[in-house]
Amino acid sequence: MKGGLPAAEVTFRTAAAEEAIRRIVAEVPDMLVGAGTVLTKE
């Protein structure tokens, strides 16, 4: 958020992904968090 990016994408490649999303949502509530892989800008 401080760097100007209001969104984060977390891939589910490790068992820690779910916990990472939970922590981001709890600690940075204004950030849009997505799970998966972005393939196109559309």
PQR file with spaces between the fields and no chain letter, atoms N, CA, C, O and H, PARSE charges and radii, in Angstrom:
ATOM       1  N    MET     1       0.825   -1.181    0.000 -0.4000 1.5000
ATOM       2  CA   MET     1       0.000    0.000    0.000 -0.0000 2.0000
ATOM       3  C    MET     1       0.869    1.244    0.000  0.5500 1.7000
ATOM       4  O    MET     1       0.573    2.203   -0.712 -0.5500 1.4000
ATOM       5  N    LYS     2       1.930    1.244    0.779 -0.4000 1.5000
ATOM       6  CA   LYS     2       2.794    2.417    0.849 -0.0000 2.0000
ATOM       7  C    LYS     2       3.466    2.699   -0.480  0.5500 1.7000
ATOM       8  O    LYS     2       3.769    3.852   -0.786 -0.5500 1.4000
ATOM       9  H    LYS     2       2.171    0.464    1.357  0.4000 1.0000
ATOM      10  N    GLY     3       3.703    1.674   -1.268 -0.4000 1.5000
ATOM      11  CA   GLY     3       4.349    1.830   -2.561 -0.0000 2.0000
ATOM      12  C    GLY     3       3.381    2.139   -3.690  0.5500 1.7000
ATOM      13  O    GLY     3       3.802    2.297   -4.836 -0.5500 1.4000
ATOM      14  H    GLY     3       3.457    0.737   -1.019  0.4000 1.0000
ATOM      15  N    GLY     4       2.087    2.230   -3.386 -0.4000 1.5000
ATOM      16  CA   GLY     4       1.107    2.587   -4.391 -0.0000 2.0000
ATOM      17  C    GLY     4       0.387    1.411   -5.036  0.5500 1.7000
ATOM      18  O    GLY     4      -0.360    1.601   -5.995 -0.5500 1.4000
ATOM      19  H    GLY     4       1.745    2.103   -2.455  0.4000 1.0000
ATOM      20  N    LEU     5       0.596    0.208   -4.531 -0.4000 1.5000
ATOM      21  CA   LEU     5      -0.099   -0.959   -5.069 -0.0000 2.0000
ATOM      22  C    LEU     5      -1.176   -1.400   -4.085  0.5500 1.7000
ATOM      23  O    LEU     5      -0.856   -1.947   -3.029 -0.5500 1.4000
ATOM      24  H    LEU     5       1.203    0.053   -3.752  0.4000 1.0000
ATOM      25  N    PRO     6      -2.448   -1.173   -4.411 -0.5600 1.5000
ATOM      26  CA   PRO     6      -3.514   -1.482   -3.467  0.2800 2.0000
ATOM      27  C    PRO     6      -4.000   -2.930   -3.513  0.5500 1.7000
ATOM      28  O    PRO     6      -5.010   -3.259   -2.891 -0.5500 1.4000
ATOM      29  N    ALA     7      -3.299   -3.795   -4.239 -0.4000 1.5000
ATOM      30  CA   ALA     7      -3.743   -5.178   -4.375 -0.0000 2.0000
ATOM      31  C    ALA     7      -2.556   -6.132   -4.289  0.5500 1.7000
ATOM      32  O    ALA     7      -1.427   -5.780   -4.629 -0.5500 1.4000
ATOM      33  H    ALA     7      -2.478   -3.528   -4.744  0.4000 1.0000
ATOM      34  N    ALA     8      -2.840   -7.351   -3.823 -0.4000 1.5000
ATOM      35  CA   ALA     8      -1.824   -8.394   -3.763 -0.0000 2.0000
ATOM      36  C    ALA     8      -2.424   -9.703   -4.245  0.5500 1.7000
ATOM      37  O    ALA     8      -3.599   -9.979   -4.002 -0.5500 1.4000
ATOM      38  H    ALA     8      -3.758   -7.637   -3.546  0.4000 1.0000
ATOM      39  N    GLU     9      -1.634  -10.497   -4.916 -0.4000 1.5000
ATOM      40  CA   GLU     9      -2.059  -11.807   -5.394 -0.0000 2.0000
ATOM      41  C    GLU     9      -1.175  -12.847   -4.725  0.5500 1.7000
ATOM      42  O    GLU     9       0.051  -12.752   -4.772 -0.5500 1.4000
ATOM      43  H    GLU     9      -0.679  -10.273   -5.113  0.4000 1.0000
ATOM      44  N    VAL    10      -1.796  -13.833   -4.106 -0.4000 1.5000
ATOM      45  CA   VAL    10      -1.067  -14.878   -3.402 -0.0000 2.0000
ATOM      46  C    VAL    10      -1.321  -16.201   -4.117  0.5500 1.7000
ATOM      47  O    VAL    10      -2.471  -16.612   -4.270 -0.5500 1.4000
ATOM      48  H    VAL    10      -2.793  -13.910   -4.068  0.4000 1.0000
ATOM      49  N    THR    11      -0.268  -16.861   -4.551 -0.4000 1.5000
ATOM      50  CA   THR    11      -0.436  -18.159   -5.205 -0.0000 2.0000
ATOM      51  C    THR    11      -0.494  -19.264   -4.151  0.5500 1.7000
ATOM      52  O    THR    11       0.094  -19.140   -3.076 -0.5500 1.4000
ATOM      53  H    THR    11       0.666  -16.527   -4.427  0.4000 1.0000
ATOM      54  N    PHE    12      -1.199  -20.330   -4.466 -0.4000 1.5000
ATOM      55  CA   PHE    12      -1.345  -21.448   -3.536 -0.0000 2.0000
ATOM      56  C    PHE    12      -0.325  -22.538   -3.838  0.5500 1.7000
ATOM      57  O    PHE    12      -0.692  -23.687   -4.085 -0.5500 1.4000
ATOM      58  H    PHE    12      -1.676  -20.430   -5.339  0.4000 1.0000
ATOM      59  N    ARG    13       0.939  -22.181   -3.819 -0.4000 1.5000
ATOM      60  CA   ARG    13       1.998  -23.158   -4.074 -0.0000 2.0000
ATOM      61  C    ARG    13       2.516  -23.814   -2.808  0.5500 1.7000
ATOM      62  O    ARG    13       3.182  -24.848   -2.863 -0.5500 1.4000
ATOM      63  H    ARG    13       1.236  -21.247   -3.619  0.4000 1.0000
ATOM      64  N    THR    14       2.209  -23.213   -1.665 -0.4000 1.5000
ATOM      65  CA   THR    14       2.674  -23.778   -0.396 -0.0000 2.0000
ATOM      66  C    THR    14       1.515  -23.845    0.591  0.5500 1.7000
ATOM      67  O    THR    14       0.466  -23.234    0.384 -0.5500 1.4000
ATOM      68  H    THR    14       1.668  -22.373   -1.619  0.4000 1.0000
ATOM      69  N    ALA    15       1.721  -24.586    1.652 -0.4000 1.5000
ATOM      70  CA   ALA    15       0.706  -24.687    2.703 -0.0000 2.0000
ATOM      71  C    ALA    15       0.529  -23.372    3.450  0.5500 1.7000
ATOM      72  O    ALA    15      -0.474  -23.194    4.142 -0.5500 1.4000
ATOM      73  H    ALA    15       2.573  -25.082    1.821  0.4000 1.0000
ATOM      74  N    ALA    16       1.465  -22.458    3.331 -0.4000 1.5000
ATOM      75  CA   ALA    16       1.406  -21.175    4.038 -0.0000 2.0000
ATOM      76  C    ALA    16       0.513  -20.145    3.350  0.5500 1.7000
ATOM      77  O    ALA    16       0.258  -19.083    3.918 -0.5500 1.4000
ATOM      78  H    ALA    16       2.280  -22.602    2.769  0.4000 1.0000
ATOM      79  N    ALA    17       0.039  -20.430    2.155 -0.4000 1.5000
ATOM      80  CA   ALA    17      -0.725  -19.441    1.382 -0.0000 2.0000
ATOM      81  C    ALA    17      -1.990  -18.987    2.098  0.5500 1.7000
ATOM      82  O    ALA    17      -2.262  -17.788    2.166 -0.5500 1.4000
ATOM      83  H    ALA    17       0.246  -21.293    1.693  0.4000 1.0000
ATOM      84  N    GLU    18      -2.754  -19.913    2.623 -0.4000 1.5000
ATOM      85  CA   GLU    18      -3.999  -19.539    3.292 -0.0000 2.0000
ATOM      86  C    GLU    18      -3.736  -18.644    4.497  0.5500 1.7000
ATOM      87  O    GLU    18      -4.430  -17.647    4.695 -0.5500 1.4000
ATOM      88  H    GLU    18      -2.533  -20.886    2.567  0.4000 1.0000
ATOM      89  N    GLU    19      -2.749  -18.994    5.292 -0.4000 1.5000
ATOM      90  CA   GLU    19      -2.402  -18.175    6.451 -0.0000 2.0000
ATOM      91  C    GLU    19      -1.881  -16.803    6.018  0.5500 1.7000
ATOM      92  O    GLU    19      -2.163  -15.798    6.672 -0.5500 1.4000
ATOM      93  H    GLU    19      -2.185  -19.804    5.131  0.4000 1.0000
ATOM      94  N    ALA    20      -1.133  -16.758    4.934 -0.4000 1.5000
ATOM      95  CA   ALA    20      -0.626  -15.481    4.432 -0.0000 2.0000
ATOM      96  C    ALA    20      -1.782  -14.553    4.066  0.5500 1.7000
ATOM      97  O    ALA    20      -1.752  -13.363    4.381 -0.5500 1.4000
ATOM      98  H    ALA    20      -0.904  -17.574    4.403  0.4000 1.0000
ATOM      99  N    ILE    21      -2.788  -15.092    3.408 -0.4000 1.5000
ATOM     100  CA   ILE    21      -3.959  -14.287    3.037 -0.0000 2.0000
ATOM     101  C    ILE    21      -4.674  -13.797    4.288  0.5500 1.7000
ATOM     102  O    ILE    21      -5.052  -12.629    4.370 -0.5500 1.4000
ATOM     103  H    ILE    21      -2.813  -16.059    3.153  0.4000 1.0000
ATOM     104  N    ARG    22      -4.859  -14.673    5.254 -0.4000 1.5000
ATOM     105  CA   ARG    22      -5.524  -14.270    6.501 -0.0000 2.0000
ATOM     106  C    ARG    22      -4.769  -13.133    7.192  0.5500 1.7000
ATOM     107  O    ARG    22      -5.383  -12.188    7.688 -0.5500 1.4000
ATOM     108  H    ARG    22      -4.552  -15.622    5.188  0.4000 1.0000
ATOM     109  N    ARG    23      -3.449  -13.226    7.221 -0.4000 1.5000
ATOM     110  CA   ARG    23      -2.654  -12.193    7.890 -0.0000 2.0000
ATOM     111  C    ARG    23      -2.683  -10.876    7.130  0.5500 1.7000
ATOM     112  O    ARG    23      -2.761   -9.811    7.743 -0.5500 1.4000
ATOM     113  H    ARG    23      -2.951  -13.993    6.818  0.4000 1.0000
ATOM     114  N    ILE    24      -2.620  -10.933    5.805 -0.4000 1.5000
ATOM     115  CA   ILE    24      -2.684   -9.703    5.009 -0.0000 2.0000
ATOM     116  C    ILE    24      -4.013   -9.005    5.255  0.5500 1.7000
ATOM     117  O    ILE    24      -4.046   -7.797    5.489 -0.5500 1.4000
ATOM     118  H    ILE    24      -2.557  -11.798    5.307  0.4000 1.0000
ATOM     119  N    VAL    25      -5.102   -9.752    5.203 -0.4000 1.5000
ATOM     120  CA   VAL    25      -6.434   -9.172    5.412 -0.0000 2.0000
ATOM     121  C    VAL    25      -6.546   -8.554    6.803  0.5500 1.7000
ATOM     122  O    VAL    25      -7.128   -7.481    6.965 -0.5500 1.4000
ATOM     123  H    VAL    25      -5.075  -10.734    5.013  0.4000 1.0000
ATOM     124  N    ALA    26      -5.990   -9.229    7.803 -0.4000 1.5000
ATOM     125  CA   ALA    26      -6.075   -8.721    9.181 -0.0000 2.0000
ATOM     126  C    ALA    26      -5.192   -7.502    9.406  0.5500 1.7000
ATOM     127  O    ALA    26      -5.584   -6.568   10.105 -0.5500 1.4000
ATOM     128  H    ALA    26      -5.518  -10.101    7.672  0.4000 1.0000
ATOM     129  N    GLU    27      -4.005   -7.510    8.816 -0.4000 1.5000
ATOM     130  CA   GLU    27      -3.026   -6.453    9.097 -0.0000 2.0000
ATOM     131  C    GLU    27      -3.092   -5.275    8.135  0.5500 1.7000
ATOM     132  O    GLU    27      -2.649   -4.178    8.473 -0.5500 1.4000
ATOM     133  H    GLU    27      -3.686   -8.269    8.248  0.4000 1.0000
ATOM     134  N    VAL    28      -3.639   -5.489    6.937 -0.4000 1.5000
ATOM     135  CA   VAL    28      -3.751   -4.416    5.933 -0.0000 2.0000
ATOM     136  C    VAL    28      -5.167   -4.472    5.347  0.5500 1.7000
ATOM     137  O    VAL    28      -5.343   -4.870    4.196 -0.5500 1.4000
ATOM     138  H    VAL    28      -3.999   -6.381    6.662  0.4000 1.0000
ATOM     139  N    PRO    29      -6.169   -4.077    6.130 -0.5600 1.5000
ATOM     140  CA   PRO    29      -7.563   -4.256    5.716  0.2800 2.0000
ATOM     141  C    PRO    29      -7.973   -3.496    4.457  0.5500 1.7000
ATOM     142  O    PRO    29      -8.967   -3.859    3.828 -0.5500 1.4000
ATOM     143  N    ASP    30      -7.250   -2.468    4.077 -0.4000 1.5000
ATOM     144  CA   ASP    30      -7.595   -1.711    2.873 -0.0000 2.0000
ATOM     145  C    ASP    30      -7.059   -2.347    1.592  0.5500 1.7000
ATOM     146  O    ASP    30      -7.402   -1.901    0.497 -0.5500 1.4000
ATOM     147  H    ASP    30      -6.442   -2.173    4.588  0.4000 1.0000
ATOM     148  N    MET    31      -6.229   -3.374    1.708 -0.4000 1.5000
ATOM     149  CA   MET    31      -5.642   -4.008    0.537 -0.0000 2.0000
ATOM     150  C    MET    31      -6.607   -5.039   -0.055  0.5500 1.7000
ATOM     151  O    MET    31      -7.238   -5.803    0.675 -0.5500 1.4000
ATOM     152  H    MET    31      -5.951   -3.736    2.598  0.4000 1.0000
ATOM     153  N    LEU    32      -6.710   -5.049   -1.368 -0.4000 1.5000
ATOM     154  CA   LEU    32      -7.470   -6.068   -2.086 -0.0000 2.0000
ATOM     155  C    LEU    32      -6.562   -7.285   -2.228  0.5500 1.7000
ATOM     156  O    LEU    32      -5.463   -7.183   -2.773 -0.5500 1.4000
ATOM     157  H    LEU    32      -6.198   -4.428   -1.962  0.4000 1.0000
ATOM     158  N    VAL    33      -7.021   -8.437   -1.739 -0.4000 1.5000
ATOM     159  CA   VAL    33      -6.207   -9.647   -1.771 -0.0000 2.0000
ATOM     160  C    VAL    33      -6.911  -10.685   -2.631  0.5500 1.7000
ATOM     161  O    VAL    33      -8.097  -10.959   -2.450 -0.5500 1.4000
ATOM     162  H    VAL    33      -7.914   -8.520   -1.296  0.4000 1.0000
ATOM     163  N    GLY    34      -6.166  -11.257   -3.567 -0.4000 1.5000
ATOM     164  CA   GLY    34      -6.699  -12.301   -4.427 -0.0000 2.0000
ATOM     165  C    GLY    34      -5.852  -13.550   -4.336  0.5500 1.7000
ATOM     166  O    GLY    34      -4.675  -13.495   -3.979 -0.5500 1.4000
ATOM     167  H    GLY    34      -5.202  -11.035   -3.714  0.4000 1.0000
ATOM     168  N    ALA    35      -6.459  -14.675   -4.660 -0.4000 1.5000
ATOM     169  CA   ALA    35      -5.736  -15.939   -4.654 -0.0000 2.0000
ATOM     170  C    ALA    35      -5.762  -16.507   -6.059  0.5500 1.7000
ATOM     171  O    ALA    35      -6.798  -16.494   -6.723 -0.5500 1.4000
ATOM     172  H    ALA    35      -7.415  -14.721   -4.950  0.4000 1.0000
ATOM     173  N    GLY    36      -4.633  -17.001   -6.506 -0.4000 1.5000
ATOM     174  CA   GLY    36      -4.553  -17.574   -7.836 -0.0000 2.0000
ATOM     175  C    GLY    36      -3.439  -16.944   -8.625  0.5500 1.7000
ATOM     176  O    GLY    36      -2.452  -16.473   -8.060 -0.5500 1.4000
ATOM     177  H    GLY    36      -3.791  -17.011   -5.967  0.4000 1.0000
ATOM     178  N    THR    37      -3.597  -16.936   -9.935 -0.4000 1.5000
ATOM     179  CA   THR    37      -2.583  -16.391  -10.817 -0.0000 2.0000
ATOM     180  C    THR    37      -3.228  -15.469  -11.822  0.5500 1.7000
ATOM     181  O    THR    37      -4.176  -15.852  -12.508 -0.5500 1.4000
ATOM     182  H    THR    37      -4.399  -17.318  -10.394  0.4000 1.0000
ATOM     183  N    VAL    38      -2.725  -14.268  -11.914 -0.4000 1.5000
ATOM     184  CA   VAL    38      -3.218  -13.304  -12.901 -0.0000 2.0000
ATOM     185  C    VAL    38      -2.559  -13.627  -14.237  0.5500 1.7000
ATOM     186  O    VAL    38      -1.333  -13.651  -14.337 -0.5500 1.4000
ATOM     187  H    VAL    38      -1.954  -13.956  -11.357  0.4000 1.0000
ATOM     188  N    LEU    39      -3.370  -13.876  -15.262 -0.4000 1.5000
ATOM     189  CA   LEU    39      -2.850  -14.227  -16.570 -0.0000 2.0000
ATOM     190  C    LEU    39      -2.889  -13.074  -17.568  0.5500 1.7000
ATOM     191  O    LEU    39      -2.050  -12.997  -18.465 -0.5500 1.4000
ATOM     192  H    LEU    39      -4.366  -13.857  -15.181  0.4000 1.0000
ATOM     193  N    THR    40      -3.862  -12.178  -17.410 -0.4000 1.5000
ATOM     194  CA   THR    40      -3.972  -11.013  -18.300 -0.0000 2.0000
ATOM     195  C    THR    40      -4.388   -9.803  -17.474  0.5500 1.7000
ATOM     196  O    THR    40      -4.926   -9.952  -16.377 -0.5500 1.4000
ATOM     197  H    THR    40      -4.543  -12.240  -16.681  0.4000 1.0000
ATOM     198  N    LYS    41      -4.141   -8.618  -17.994 -0.4000 1.5000
ATOM     199  CA   LYS    41      -4.544   -7.419  -17.267 -0.0000 2.0000
ATOM     200  C    LYS    41      -6.067   -7.208  -17.294  0.5500 1.7000
ATOM     201  O    LYS    41      -6.611   -6.517  -16.434 -0.5500 1.4000
ATOM     202  H    LYS    41      -3.703   -8.498  -18.885  0.4000 1.0000
ATOM     203  N    GLU    42      -6.738   -7.793  -18.262 -0.4000 1.5000
ATOM     204  CA   GLU    42      -8.197   -7.688  -18.329 -0.0000 2.0000
ATOM     205  C    GLU    42      -8.822   -8.547  -17.258  0.5500 1.7000
ATOM     206  O    GLU    42     -10.047   -8.598  -17.145 -0.5500 1.4000
ATOM     207  H    GLU    42      -6.296   -8.354  -18.961  0.4000 1.0000
